[in-house]
Amino acid sequence: MVVSAAVVQYGLPPALRVLLWAVCGLAAITAFSLLMDVITLTLGQGVDSWASAVNKALAAVGAVLLAATARSDRRPGGTAVREPSAAPRLVQRAAWTGTLAFVPYAAMKLVWASGGTFAGITGQEMLAASERNGASGIFLALESWGLDPTALLAALGVFLLWGLVRPWGQVFPRWTLFLRGRRVPRWLPLAPALLGAATLAPYGVVGGGYLTLATAGVVTIRRGDFDSSGDALLVGWIGMVAFAVYGIALTIGAYSYWLRTRPACPVSVSPE
C-alpha cells in the first residue's frame, strides 16, 4: 500500500520502479511452493498449514499487482490482435526437452502404479508408504486402479507446455466443441505456466544441487522408504531432473507466449 501510494503521489521514477521489482521478487519468493498446495488440494488432501497456504496465495497476487504497477506507465503496445503463430524453433526445442525430461519420471510412477518394482521397492510397498504418509482417498484410489496422479499431472503439464508454443494455444481447436475458433484468453495458459515455472524450476535446480552434494558424499541423503541411499538417490535424480528441465522449458515457453500474444500496433497506411 505504501509503494502504491508513492506511485500515485510521485509517479514512477526509475528508483521507485527498481523498488517495485525488488518487492515483487520478494513476494514471488514468499509464494514459492504454492503449486504444491494447489496440487494437494486438487487430490483431496489437506495442506500442512492453511495460514501458510493463504499467505502464499496473497503473496502471489501481490507479486502480480506489483509487476503490473511497475509497468503501469509503459506505452501500450497497441490494440490489433495478432494472428496465431508457433513459437520459434529454439523455443519448440526447449518444449521437446521439457517433455522428454518427464518420460523417465512418468515411466517410474506408472511402473509402481501397475504393481511393478523399481529402485528396490514394489508398487504395493509404495502404495502402503503413500497411505502411511497421509495420502488422500482420491490419490490412493487412482493408484489402486493403476493410474498414478503425479503422472497424470505430468501429462497435463506437458499439454500446457505445448499449448504455449503451438498456435492452438491461442485459438481453441476444433475438439473443444463450443469454444472452437474463439481466442484463448492470455491469462488462461499464462497463469498456471507462471505458477508452475516459479515453483518447479527453482525446486528442481536447488534439489539437483543437493543431490549433487549427496552423490559426491558431501551430505547424507535419507533412505526414507527405500532399501538403500543409492535407490533414494536414483529416484531423487529422476524427479529433480524432470522438475528442473520442465520448469525451465515452461519459463521459456511462457515468455514466448507472452511476446507472441501481445496486442500489435495497427499498421497505418499513408495516403499517396
C-alpha positions in Angstrom: 0.0 0.0 0.0 2.8 2.4 0.8 4.5 1.7 -2.5 1.2 2.2 -4.4 0.5 5.4 -2.6 4.0 6.6 -3.6 3.3 5.8 -7.3 0.1 7.8 -7.2 1.8 10.7 -5.5 5.1 10.9 -7.3 4.6 8.9 -10.5 7.1 6.2 -11.3 10.7 7.4 -11.4 13.4 4.8 -12.1 14.4 4.3 -8.4 10.8 3.5 -7.5 10.5 1.1 -10.4 13.5 -0.8 -9.1 11.9 -0.9 -5.6 8.7 -2.3 -7.1 10.5 -5.1 -8.9 12.6 -5.9 -5.8 9.4 -6.1 -3.7 7.8 -8.1 -6.5 10.7 -10.6 -6.4 10.4 -11.0 -2.6 6.6 -11.6 -2.9 7.3 -14.3 -5.6 9.8 -16.0 -3.3 7.2 -16.0 -0.5 4.7 -17.6 -2.9 7.1 -20.4 -3.6 5.6 -23.9 -3.3 2.0 -22.6 -3.8 1.7 -25.0 -6.7 2.3 -27.9 -4.3 -0.6 -26.7 -2.1 -2.8 -26.4 -5.1 -2.0 -30.0 -6.2 -2.6 -31.5 -2.8 -6.0 -29.7 -2.6 -6.9 -30.9 -6.1 -6.2 -34.5 -5.0 -8.5 -34.1 -2.0 -5.6 -33.9 0.5 -5.3 -31.2 3.2 -2.4 -28.7 3.2 0.1 -28.7 6.1 -0.9 -25.2 7.2 -3.9 -23.2 5.9 -2.3 -20.0 7.2 0.8 -20.7 5.2 -1.2 -21.6 2.1 -3.3 -18.3 2.3 -0.1 -16.3 2.8 1.4 -17.8 -0.3 -1.7 -17.1 -2.3 -1.8 -13.5 -1.2 1.9 -13.2 -1.9 1.3 -14.5 -5.5 -1.5 -12.0 -6.0 0.8 -9.2 -4.6 3.6 -10.2 -7.0 1.3 -9.9 -10.0 -0.1 -6.5 -8.8 3.4 -5.2 -8.1 4.6 -6.3 -11.5 1.6 -4.6 -13.2 2.3 -1.4 -11.2 5.9 -1.4 -12.2 4.9 -1.5 -15.9 1.9 0.9 -15.5 3.5 3.9 -17.2 4.7 2.0 -20.2 3.2 2.8 -23.5 0.5 0.5 -24.6 1.7 -1.9 -27.4 -1.4 -1.5 -29.5 -4.9 -2.9 -29.9 -4.6 -5.1 -33.1 -4.9 -8.8 -32.4 -2.0 -10.9 -33.7 -2.5 -13.9 -35.8 -1.9 -17.2 -34.0 1.7 -18.3 -34.5 4.0 -21.1 -33.4 7.0 -20.3 -31.2 10.5 -20.0 -32.8 12.3 -23.3 -33.4 14.6 -22.9 -30.4 11.6 -22.5 -28.1 10.0 -25.6 -29.5 13.2 -27.5 -29.0 13.0 -26.4 -25.3 9.5 -27.7 -25.2 10.7 -31.1 -26.6 13.4 -31.1 -24.0 10.9 -30.4 -21.2 8.6 -33.1 -22.5 11.3 -35.8 -22.7 12.6 -34.9 -19.2 9.3 -36.1 -17.8 9.4 -39.5 -19.6 11.6 -41.3 -17.1 9.6 -39.8 -14.2 6.2 -40.8 -15.7 7.5 -44.3 -16.5 8.8 -44.8 -13.0 5.5 -43.8 -11.5 3.5 -46.0 -13.8 5.7 -49.0 -13.0 4.8 -48.6 -9.4 1.1 -47.9 -10.1 0.9 -51.1 -12.2 2.4 -53.1 -9.4 5.9 -53.4 -10.7 9.2 -52.9 -8.9 11.6 -50.0 -9.3 14.6 -48.9 -7.2 14.1 -51.9 -4.9 10.5 -51.1 -4.0 7.3 -52.7 -5.2 4.1 -51.0 -6.2 2.3 -52.4 -3.2 5.1 -51.1 -0.9 4.9 -47.7 -2.5 1.1 -47.7 -2.1 1.4 -48.7 1.6 4.0 -45.9 2.1 1.7 -43.4 0.5 -1.1 -44.4 2.8 1.2 -44.3 5.8 2.3 -40.8 4.8 -1.3 -39.5 4.7 -2.2 -39.7 1.0 -5.8 -38.8 0.3 -8.5 -41.3 -0.7 -8.6 -40.0 -4.3 -4.8 -40.5 -4.6 -4.9 -44.0 -3.2 -7.9 -44.9 -5.4 -6.2 -43.8 -8.5 -3.0 -45.7 -7.5 -5.0 -48.9 -6.9 -6.5 -48.5 -10.4 -3.0 -48.3 -11.9 -3.2 -44.5 -12.5 -0.6 -42.5 -10.7 -1.9 -39.0 -10.0 1.5 -37.3 -10.4 2.0 -39.0 -13.8 -1.4 -37.6 -14.9 -0.4 -34.2 -13.6 2.9 -34.5 -15.6 0.8 -35.2 -18.8 -1.3 -32.1 -18.1 1.9 -30.1 -17.6 3.2 -31.3 -21.0 -0.1 -30.4 -22.6 0.2 -26.9 -21.1 3.8 -26.6 -22.3 2.8 -27.4 -25.9 -0.2 -25.0 -25.7 2.3 -22.2 -25.1 4.4 -22.9 -28.2 1.8 -24.0 -30.7 -0.9 -21.9 -32.5 -3.8 -24.0 -30.9 -2.8 -22.4 -27.6 -4.0 -19.1 -28.9 -7.2 -20.2 -30.6 -9.4 -23.0 -29.3 -9.0 -26.0 -31.6 -11.9 -28.0 -33.2 -12.1 -30.7 -30.5 -13.1 -28.0 -27.9 -16.6 -28.1 -29.5 -18.5 -24.9 -28.5 -15.3 -23.0 -27.9 -13.6 -23.8 -31.2 -12.4 -20.8 -33.2 -12.5 -18.4 -30.2 -9.4 -16.7 -28.9 -7.9 -18.2 -25.8 -7.6 -15.5 -23.0 -4.0 -14.8 -22.4 -4.3 -15.4 -18.6 -5.7 -18.9 -19.1 -2.4 -20.6 -20.0 -0.1 -17.9 -18.6 -1.4 -18.1 -15.0 -0.7 -21.8 -14.5 2.5 -21.6 -16.6 4.0 -18.8 -14.4 2.9 -20.6 -11.2 4.4 -23.8 -12.4 7.6 -22.2 -13.6 8.1 -20.2 -10.4 7.7 -23.4 -8.3 9.2 -26.3 -10.4 12.3 -24.6 -11.8 13.8 -23.4 -8.5 12.7 -26.6 -6.7 14.3 -28.8 -9.3 17.5 -26.7 -9.6 18.0 -26.5 -5.8 17.1 -30.1 -5.3 19.6 -31.1 -8.1 22.3 -29.1 -6.2 21.5 -31.0 -3.0 21.6 -34.4 -4.9 24.9 -33.4 -6.4 26.4 -32.9 -3.0 24.8 -36.2 -1.8 26.2 -38.1 -4.8 29.7 -36.7 -4.1 29.4 -37.8 -0.4 29.4 -34.3 1.0 26.0 -34.7 2.6 24.0 -37.8 3.5 20.6 -38.4 1.9 17.9 -40.1 3.9 16.8 -43.5 2.6 13.1 -42.9 3.5 11.1 -45.8 2.3 13.9 -47.2 0.1 16.3 -50.0 0.9 19.4 -48.0 0.3 20.7 -44.5 -0.2 21.6 -45.4 -3.8 17.9 -46.2 -4.5 16.8 -42.9 -2.9 19.4 -41.0 -5.0 18.2 -42.7 -8.2 14.6 -41.8 -7.6 15.6 -38.3 -6.5 17.6 -37.6 -9.6 14.8 -38.8 -11.9 12.4 -36.4 -10.1 14.6 -33.4 -9.9 15.9 -33.5 -13.5 12.3 -33.7 -14.6 11.2 -30.7 -12.5 14.2 -28.6 -13.3 14.3 -29.1 -17.0 10.5 -28.9 -17.4 10.4 -25.8 -15.2 13.0 -24.0 -17.3 11.2 -25.1 -20.5 7.9 -23.8 -19.1 9.6 -20.4 -18.3 10.9 -20.1 -21.9 7.5 -21.2 -23.3 5.6 -18.7 -21.2 7.8 -15.8 -22.1 7.5 -16.7 -25.8 3.7 -17.0 -25.5 3.5 -13.6 -23.8 5.5 -12.0 -26.6 3.5 -13.6 -29.3 0.1 -12.7 -27.9 0.8 -9.0 -27.1 -1.6 -6.6 -28.9 0.1 -5.4 -32.0 0.2 -1.8 -33.2 -2.1 -1.4 -36.2 -0.3 -0.6 -39.4 -1.3 2.8 -40.7 -1.2 3.3 -44.5 -0.3 6.8 -45.6 -2.3 8.2 -48.5 -0.4 8.7 -51.7 
